[in-house]
Amino acid sequence: MERERLTASSRHRGDTLDAGILLALYLGMRGGELCALRWRDIDLETGVVRINKSVRRVRFPDENSGTKTRVILGKPEFKSAIREVPLPMFLIEFFTEQSCFHLPTDYILSGHSDKVIEPRGAEYHLLKRMDEVGLEGVSFRTLRDTFESGCMAAGFSLQVINALLGRKIPSRDSAALPFPSLEQKRESIEKLAKDWTFRD
């Protein structure tokens, strides 16, 4: 994937989908987390994104309507997915510029306070955007994987990578892997952004 081209395109266009693309690529957020994220969850004063909800489709048989699944907005499936992830400096600038066009209650991806986009819909819009910029096979999962690969290439510890990605860690391992501080995560995120040189 041509990361530099995607970054430059998203920064230049700056719509709601581009905001999600940048958060997935530089913070490793899941598609469901992006769908649930509101502007108020991005603290521009401290430069931190607070991830505490997720949108997902679950099996929900309903004999009356015939519906087999339902979209729900709620807490993530496991505790470690609730986390704070620092923004790199260039994204603080990007979101500061974009925030004046949105209410704090607006969802990042939908741009509305009363409308949630489900992950499947978000992936459809992402696929169309990737066609426009000439990139194939890119999903929110691909962007998250790219972030993880960048973290590994930069030599981040397993503790930091797991904390940034909000991975479920077996209880037997949690005691052996000390949880990184916010400052450790901030230094790691900023290092990755600097390692990933991009052009405006």
Contacts in CASP RR format, 6 or more apart in sequence:
PFRMAT RR
TARGET T0000
AUTHOR 0000-0000-0000
METHOD contacts of the structure
MODEL  1
MERERLTASSRHRGDTLDAGILLALYLGMRGGELCALRWRDIDLETGVVR
INKSVRRVRFPDENSGTKTRVILGKPEFKSAIREVPLPMFLIEFFTEQSC
FHLPTDYILSGHSDKVIEPRGAEYHLLKRMDEVGLEGVSFRTLRDTFESG
CMAAGFSLQVINALLGRKIPSRDSAALPFPSLEQKRESIEKLAKDWTFRD
1 135 0 8 1.000
1 138 0 8 1.000
1 142 0 8 1.000
1 146 0 8 1.000
2 135 0 8 1.000
3 25 0 8 1.000
3 146 0 8 1.000
3 196 0 8 1.000
3 198 0 8 1.000
4 196 0 8 1.000
4 197 0 8 1.000
4 198 0 8 1.000
4 199 0 8 1.000
5 133 0 8 1.000
5 135 0 8 1.000
6 21 0 8 1.000
6 25 0 8 1.000
6 133 0 8 1.000
6 135 0 8 1.000
6 138 0 8 1.000
7 22 0 8 1.000
7 25 0 8 1.000
7 196 0 8 1.000
7 198 0 8 1.000
8 198 0 8 1.000
8 199 0 8 1.000
8 200 0 8 1.000
9 18 0 8 1.000
9 133 0 8 1.000
10 18 0 8 1.000
10 19 0 8 1.000
10 21 0 8 1.000
10 22 0 8 1.000
11 18 0 8 1.000
11 22 0 8 1.000
11 90 0 8 1.000
11 94 0 8 1.000
11 200 0 8 1.000
12 200 0 8 1.000
14 94 0 8 1.000
14 98 0 8 1.000
16 108 0 8 1.000
16 109 0 8 1.000
16 110 0 8 1.000
16 111 0 8 1.000
17 109 0 8 1.000
17 122 0 8 1.000
17 125 0 8 1.000
17 126 0 8 1.000
17 129 0 8 1.000
18 129 0 8 1.000
19 94 0 8 1.000
19 95 0 8 1.000
19 98 0 8 1.000
19 108 0 8 1.000
19 109 0 8 1.000
20 29 0 8 1.000
20 34 0 8 1.000
20 108 0 8 1.000
20 109 0 8 1.000
21 126 0 8 1.000
21 129 0 8 1.000
21 143 0 8 1.000
22 91 0 8 1.000
22 94 0 8 1.000
23 29 0 8 1.000
23 34 0 8 1.000
23 37 0 8 1.000
23 49 0 8 1.000
23 91 0 8 1.000
23 108 0 8 1.000
24 30 0 8 1.000
24 31 0 8 1.000
24 34 0 8 1.000
24 140 0 8 1.000
24 143 0 8 1.000
24 144 0 8 1.000
24 147 0 8 1.000
25 143 0 8 1.000
25 146 0 8 1.000
25 147 0 8 1.000
26 87 0 8 1.000
26 88 0 8 1.000
26 91 0 8 1.000
26 147 0 8 1.000
26 189 0 8 1.000
26 192 0 8 1.000
26 193 0 8 1.000
26 196 0 8 1.000
27 49 0 8 1.000
27 85 0 8 1.000
27 87 0 8 1.000
27 147 0 8 1.000
27 164 0 8 1.000
27 189 0 8 1.000
28 85 0 8 1.000
28 143 0 8 1.000
28 144 0 8 1.000
28 147 0 8 1.000
28 148 0 8 1.000
28 164 0 8 1.000
28 165 0 8 1.000
29 37 0 8 1.000
29 49 0 8 1.000
29 51 0 8 1.000
29 85 0 8 1.000
29 140 0 8 1.000
29 144 0 8 1.000
30 54 0 8 1.000
30 81 0 8 1.000
30 140 0 8 1.000
30 144 0 8 1.000
31 119 0 8 1.000
31 122 0 8 1.000
31 123 0 8 1.000
31 140 0 8 1.000
31 141 0 8 1.000
31 144 0 8 1.000
32 54 0 8 1.000
32 55 0 8 1.000
32 56 0 8 1.000
32 119 0 8 1.000
32 122 0 8 1.000
32 140 0 8 1.000
33 51 0 8 1.000
33 53 0 8 1.000
33 54 0 8 1.000
33 76 0 8 1.000
33 81 0 8 1.000
34 108 0 8 1.000
34 109 0 8 1.000
34 122 0 8 1.000
34 140 0 8 1.000
35 54 0 8 1.000
35 55 0 8 1.000
35 107 0 8 1.000
35 109 0 8 1.000
35 116 0 8 1.000
35 117 0 8 1.000
35 118 0 8 1.000
35 119 0 8 1.000
35 122 0 8 1.000
36 53 0 8 1.000
36 54 0 8 1.000
36 55 0 8 1.000
36 73 0 8 1.000
36 74 0 8 1.000
36 107 0 8 1.000
36 116 0 8 1.000
37 49 0 8 1.000
37 51 0 8 1.000
37 53 0 8 1.000
37 107 0 8 1.000
37 108 0 8 1.000
37 109 0 8 1.000
38 104 0 8 1.000
38 105 0 8 1.000
38 106 0 8 1.000
38 107 0 8 1.000
38 108 0 8 1.000
38 113 0 8 1.000
39 99 0 8 1.000
39 102 0 8 1.000
39 103 0 8 1.000
39 104 0 8 1.000
39 105 0 8 1.000
39 106 0 8 1.000
39 108 0 8 1.000
40 104 0 8 1.000
40 105 0 8 1.000
41 49 0 8 1.000
41 50 0 8 1.000
41 51 0 8 1.000
41 52 0 8 1.000
42 48 0 8 1.000
42 49 0 8 1.000
42 50 0 8 1.000
42 87 0 8 1.000
42 95 0 8 1.000
42 99 0 8 1.000
42 108 0 8 1.000
43 49 0 8 1.000
43 50 0 8 1.000
44 92 0 8 1.000
44 95 0 8 1.000
44 96 0 8 1.000
44 99 0 8 1.000
47 86 0 8 1.000
47 87 0 8 1.000
47 92 0 8 1.000
48 84 0 8 1.000
48 85 0 8 1.000
48 86 0 8 1.000
48 87 0 8 1.000
48 182 0 8 1.000
49 84 0 8 1.000
49 85 0 8 1.000
49 86 0 8 1.000
49 87 0 8 1.000
50 84 0 8 1.000
51 76 0 8 1.000
51 81 0 8 1.000
51 82 0 8 1.000
51 83 0 8 1.000
51 84 0 8 1.000
51 85 0 8 1.000
51 166 0 8 1.000
52 75 0 8 1.000
52 76 0 8 1.000
52 82 0 8 1.000
53 73 0 8 1.000
53 74 0 8 1.000
53 75 0 8 1.000
53 76 0 8 1.000
54 73 0 8 1.000
54 74 0 8 1.000
54 75 0 8 1.000
54 76 0 8 1.000
54 77 0 8 1.000
54 81 0 8 1.000
55 71 0 8 1.000
55 72 0 8 1.000
55 73 0 8 1.000
55 74 0 8 1.000
55 116 0 8 1.000
55 117 0 8 1.000
55 118 0 8 1.000
55 119 0 8 1.000
56 71 0 8 1.000
56 72 0 8 1.000
56 77 0 8 1.000
56 119 0 8 1.000
57 69 0 8 1.000
57 70 0 8 1.000
57 71 0 8 1.000
57 72 0 8 1.000
57 118 0 8 1.000
57 119 0 8 1.000
57 120 0 8 1.000
58 69 0 8 1.000
58 70 0 8 1.000
58 72 0 8 1.000
59 68 0 8 1.000
59 69 0 8 1.000
60 67 0 8 1.000
60 68 0 8 1.000
60 69 0 8 1.000
60 70 0 8 1.000
61 67 0 8 1.000
61 68 0 8 1.000
62 68 0 8 1.000
62 70 0 8 1.000
71 116 0 8 1.000
71 118 0 8 1.000
73 116 0 8 1.000
75 82 0 8 1.000
76 82 0 8 1.000
77 168 0 8 1.000
78 168 0 8 1.000
80 162 0 8 1.000
80 163 0 8 1.000
80 166 0 8 1.000
80 167 0 8 1.000
80 168 0 8 1.000
80 169 0 8 1.000
81 166 0 8 1.000
81 167 0 8 1.000
81 168 0 8 1.000
83 163 0 8 1.000
83 164 0 8 1.000
83 166 0 8 1.000
84 182 0 8 1.000
84 185 0 8 1.000
85 164 0 8 1.000
85 185 0 8 1.000
85 189 0 8 1.000
86 182 0 8 1.000
86 185 0 8 1.000
86 186 0 8 1.000
86 189 0 8 1.000
86 190 0 8 1.000
87 95 0 8 1.000
87 189 0 8 1.000
88 189 0 8 1.000
88 190 0 8 1.000
88 192 0 8 1.000
88 193 0 8 1.000
89 190 0 8 1.000
89 193 0 8 1.000
90 193 0 8 1.000
91 193 0 8 1.000
102 111 0 8 1.000
103 113 0 8 1.000
105 113 0 8 1.000
106 112 0 8 1.000
106 113 0 8 1.000
107 113 0 8 1.000
107 115 0 8 1.000
107 116 0 8 1.000
107 117 0 8 1.000
109 117 0 8 1.000
109 122 0 8 1.000
110 116 0 8 1.000
110 117 0 8 1.000
117 125 0 8 1.000
119 140 0 8 1.000
122 140 0 8 1.000
123 139 0 8 1.000
123 140 0 8 1.000
126 138 0 8 1.000
126 139 0 8 1.000
126 140 0 8 1.000
127 137 0 8 1.000
127 138 0 8 1.000
127 139 0 8 1.000
130 136 0 8 1.000
130 137 0 8 1.000
130 138 0 8 1.000
144 165 0 8 1.000
147 164 0 8 1.000
147 165 0 8 1.000
147 192 0 8 1.000
148 161 0 8 1.000
148 165 0 8 1.000
150 192 0 8 1.000
150 195 0 8 1.000
150 196 0 8 1.000
151 160 0 8 1.000
151 161 0 8 1.000
151 164 0 8 1.000
151 188 0 8 1.000
151 192 0 8 1.000
152 161 0 8 1.000
153 195 0 8 1.000
154 188 0 8 1.000
154 191 0 8 1.000
154 192 0 8 1.000
154 195 0 8 1.000
156 164 0 8 1.000
156 188 0 8 1.000
156 192 0 8 1.000
157 180 0 8 1.000
158 177 0 8 1.000
159 177 0 8 1.000
159 178 0 8 1.000
159 179 0 8 1.000
159 180 0 8 1.000
160 180 0 8 1.000
160 184 0 8 1.000
160 185 0 8 1.000
160 188 0 8 1.000
161 167 0 8 1.000
162 169 0 8 1.000
162 177 0 8 1.000
163 179 0 8 1.000
163 180 0 8 1.000
163 185 0 8 1.000
164 185 0 8 1.000
164 188 0 8 1.000
164 189 0 8 1.000
169 177 0 8 1.000
180 188 0 8 1.000
END
